[in-house]
Amino acid sequence: MQKNILVIYYTQTGQLEDIVRNIAQPFEDKKDEYKVTYYNIQLKKDFPFPWPSDVFFNTFPESYLQIPSEILPPPEEVLNTKFDLILFGYQVWYLTPSIPIISFLKSGFAADILKNTPVVTISATRNMWMLSQEKLKVYLKNFEAKLVGNIALVDRRDNYTSVLTILRWMTTGQKEKSGILPAAGVSDEEINGAGKYGKIIERHFENNDLANLQPELVKNGAVEIRAFLVRVEKVGNKIFTIWSNLIINKKEKRPLLIKFFKVYLMAAIWIISPIVLIFHILLAPLLWKKRQKQKEYLQGINLK
């Protein structure tokens, strides 16, 4: 009897779809053993791409506060099938799973689809996904889903270069290299090579050994932890909590506050972040053990 594999994702640029399809390919290659179903989450009113700058920043408070939009119902095939494994692809918006992903998780459909089912989460981000994954873990736990693996593909370039390339990509649609700036996003090499993770997942699934899946994924480069970026995320979450609630609660001043937030965010990236980096380096010898424990935890799949 065929096993049912569900691939859930939302994408604007197509990058995440390429990744999840490459990861699912080893299952596709064994059509006698597996039936692979793809579910592309669709909003009733989708977001534009490329993003007009004002729209991109205006999504901040709803993104961070996990305020959902309305989605189109999943296909009947998805709703009426009990899946044996789910590959769950998502992006991060403002240190949080994206609005389309949150909208699915809060739609009422997610609970029935995910309950009692092994899930491998797959993210494709600029570089800060760690605490967003923690937020997603909470949803999966509440749905009684079984998180068995996590793959986090990122832009490997330095933090400041990737800011410039992602902004160019999001606001103009240009991913390719231009001038002195490299291409944006996850490298083509990693996207095309993502099938190696699918082979690992398929082997563990076939052998009924999902409990040992994550260590092998980590061993093969599926999760990179940069301690400095974890620190930036923690600071960012505290500041985003203040800004998002201020903007939501001051509706009449929202346009002005969004403009102030945009200025603040750019200042935080280019001025505050380097200061945090300096202190991060200076404190490295004192915090080495703590950071090692943090790294081991974030590379894993458990929820504190």
C-alpha positions in Angstrom: 0.0 0.0 0.0 1.3 3.5 -0.9 2.3 5.9 1.9 0.8 9.4 1.6 3.3 12.3 1.7 2.0 15.9 1.9 4.1 18.9 0.9 2.8 22.1 2.4 4.3 25.5 1.3 3.6 29.1 0.4 5.9 30.9 -2.0 6.0 34.2 -3.9 9.3 33.9 -5.7 9.3 30.2 -6.4 12.4 29.6 -4.3 10.7 27.6 -1.6 8.7 25.6 -4.1 11.9 24.6 -5.8 13.5 23.5 -2.5 10.5 21.5 -1.2 10.1 19.8 -4.6 13.7 18.8 -4.6 13.5 17.5 -1.1 10.3 15.5 -2.1 12.0 14.1 -5.2 13.3 10.9 -3.6 9.7 10.1 -2.6 8.5 10.9 -6.2 11.1 8.5 -7.5 9.4 5.6 -5.8 5.9 6.0 -7.1 5.0 2.4 -6.2 5.7 3.2 -2.6 4.6 6.8 -2.2 1.9 9.2 -3.4 3.1 12.8 -3.0 0.6 15.6 -2.8 1.5 19.3 -3.0 -0.5 21.9 -1.2 0.3 25.5 -2.0 -1.4 27.7 0.6 -3.4 30.4 -1.1 -4.8 33.6 0.5 -8.1 35.0 -0.6 -6.3 38.3 -1.0 -2.6 37.6 -1.8 0.3 39.9 -1.2 2.0 41.6 -4.2 5.4 40.6 -5.6 7.6 42.5 -6.1 6.6 44.4 -2.9 6.0 48.1 -3.0 8.1 49.4 -0.2 5.2 50.9 1.8 3.2 47.6 1.6 6.2 45.6 2.7 6.7 47.6 5.9 3.0 47.9 6.5 2.7 44.2 6.9 5.0 44.3 10.0 2.6 44.5 12.9 0.3 41.8 11.6 3.2 39.6 10.7 4.9 39.9 14.1 1.7 39.7 16.1 0.6 36.6 14.1 -2.7 38.1 12.9 -4.0 35.9 10.1 -5.6 36.7 6.8 -8.3 34.5 5.2 -7.1 31.5 3.1 -8.8 29.5 0.4 -9.8 26.1 1.7 -7.2 23.3 0.9 -8.2 20.9 -1.9 -10.5 18.1 -1.0 -7.7 15.6 -1.7 -5.8 17.2 1.2 -8.7 17.4 3.5 -9.9 13.9 2.9 -6.5 12.0 3.1 -4.7 10.8 6.2 -1.0 11.5 5.5 1.9 9.5 6.8 4.4 12.3 6.6 4.3 16.0 6.0 7.0 18.2 4.6 6.2 21.7 5.8 7.9 24.6 4.0 7.7 28.1 5.3 9.3 31.6 5.2 10.0 34.0 7.9 8.6 37.6 7.9 9.7 39.9 10.7 11.2 37.1 12.9 7.9 35.1 12.7 6.4 32.5 10.3 4.9 34.5 7.4 1.3 35.7 7.4 0.2 33.0 4.9 1.7 30.3 7.1 0.2 31.7 10.3 -3.1 32.1 8.4 -3.1 28.4 7.6 -2.1 27.4 11.1 -5.0 29.5 12.5 -7.5 28.5 9.8 -9.0 25.5 11.5 -7.8 23.2 8.6 -4.3 22.8 10.0 -5.3 21.0 13.2 -7.0 18.2 11.2 -4.2 17.9 8.7 -1.3 17.9 11.1 -2.7 16.0 14.1 -0.7 12.9 15.0 1.4 13.1 11.9 5.2 13.3 11.6 6.3 16.7 10.3 9.6 17.9 8.8 9.8 21.7 8.8 11.7 23.3 5.9 12.6 27.0 5.9 14.3 29.2 3.3 15.3 32.5 4.8 17.8 35.3 4.7 19.5 34.1 7.9 17.3 34.7 11.0 14.9 31.8 11.4 15.8 30.3 14.9 13.1 32.0 17.1 10.6 31.8 14.3 11.0 28.0 14.4 10.4 28.1 18.2 7.1 29.8 17.5 6.2 27.2 14.9 7.0 24.4 17.3 4.3 25.7 19.7 1.7 25.4 17.0 2.8 21.9 16.1 2.7 20.8 19.7 -0.8 22.2 20.2 -1.9 20.3 17.1 -0.3 17.1 18.5 1.8 16.9 15.4 5.1 15.0 15.7 8.1 17.3 14.7 10.7 14.8 13.6 13.1 17.0 11.5 14.0 20.5 10.6 15.9 21.9 7.6 16.9 25.6 7.5 18.4 26.8 4.3 19.8 30.4 4.4 21.6 33.0 2.4 25.2 32.2 3.4 26.6 35.7 2.8 27.3 38.1 5.6 24.4 39.8 7.4 24.9 43.2 5.8 25.3 42.0 2.2 22.2 39.9 2.5 20.2 42.8 3.7 20.9 44.7 0.5 20.3 41.8 -1.8 17.0 40.7 -0.1 15.7 44.3 -0.3 16.6 44.5 -4.0 14.9 41.1 -4.6 11.7 41.9 -2.6 11.2 45.4 -4.1 12.3 44.9 -7.7 12.0 41.1 -8.3 15.7 40.9 -9.2 17.4 37.9 -7.6 20.4 37.8 -9.9 23.8 39.4 -9.3 24.0 43.0 -10.3 27.0 45.4 -10.0 28.9 44.6 -6.8 26.0 42.8 -5.2 25.8 39.0 -5.5 22.6 37.0 -6.1 20.0 37.0 -3.4 18.6 34.2 -1.3 19.6 30.6 -1.0 22.3 29.7 -3.5 21.3 27.7 -6.6 23.8 25.1 -5.5 22.0 24.5 -2.2 18.6 24.6 -3.9 19.6 22.1 -6.5 21.3 19.9 -3.9 18.4 19.9 -1.4 17.5 16.4 -2.7 20.2 15.0 -0.4 18.0 15.9 2.6 15.1 14.1 0.9 17.1 11.0 0.5 17.9 11.1 4.2 14.3 11.6 5.2 13.0 8.9 2.9 15.6 6.4 4.2 14.6 7.1 7.8 10.9 7.0 7.0 11.2 3.7 5.1 13.2 2.2 8.0 10.7 3.5 10.6 13.6 5.4 12.2 12.4 9.0 12.3 13.5 9.4 15.9 17.1 9.5 14.6 16.4 11.7 11.6 17.4 15.1 12.9 21.0 14.3 14.0 21.8 13.0 10.5 20.2 16.1 8.9 22.4 18.3 11.1 25.5 16.2 10.3 24.8 16.8 6.6 24.5 20.6 7.0 20.8 21.1 7.2 21.0 23.5 10.1 23.6 26.2 10.7 23.5 28.2 13.9 25.2 31.6 14.1 25.3 32.6 17.8 25.5 36.3 16.9 22.2 36.1 14.9 20.5 34.4 17.7 21.4 37.3 19.9 20.1 39.7 17.3 16.9 37.8 17.1 16.3 37.9 20.8 16.9 41.7 20.9 14.7 42.1 17.8 11.8 40.2 19.3 11.8 42.4 22.3 11.9 45.6 20.2 9.3 44.3 17.7 6.9 43.5 20.5 7.0 47.2 21.5 6.7 48.6 17.9 4.0 46.2 16.7 1.7 46.8 19.7 2.2 50.5 19.4 1.3 50.5 15.7 -1.7 48.3 16.2 -3.1 50.3 19.1 -2.5 53.7 17.6 -4.6 53.1 14.4 -5.0 56.8 13.6 -1.2 57.3 13.6 -0.4 54.0 11.8 1.0 55.6 8.5 3.3 57.9 10.5 4.4 55.1 12.9 5.2 52.8 10.0 7.5 55.4 8.6 9.2 55.8 11.9 9.5 52.0 12.2 11.2 51.8 8.8 13.8 54.4 9.8 14.3 52.6 13.1 14.7 49.2 11.4 17.4 50.5 9.0 19.2 52.2 11.9 19.0 48.9 13.9 20.6 47.0 11.0 23.3 49.4 10.2 24.1 51.0 13.5 22.8 48.9 16.5 23.6 45.5 15.0 27.4 46.2 14.6 27.5 47.3 18.2 25.8 44.1 19.3 28.4 42.2 17.2 31.3 43.8 19.0 30.0 42.9 22.4 29.2 39.4 21.1 32.9 38.9 20.1 34.2 40.4 23.3 32.0 38.1 25.5 32.7 35.0 23.5 35.2 33.4 25.9 32.9 33.9 28.9 29.7 32.6 27.1 31.2 29.8 25.1 29.6 26.9 27.1 26.2 28.7 27.1 26.3 29.3 23.4 27.3 25.6 22.7 24.2 24.5 24.7 22.1 27.0 22.8 23.4 25.8 19.5 22.7 22.1 20.3 19.1 23.0 21.3 18.4 25.1 18.2 19.8 22.5 15.9 17.3 20.0 17.5 13.6 19.6 17.3 12.5 19.6 21.0 10.6 22.5 22.5 11.7 23.9 25.9 
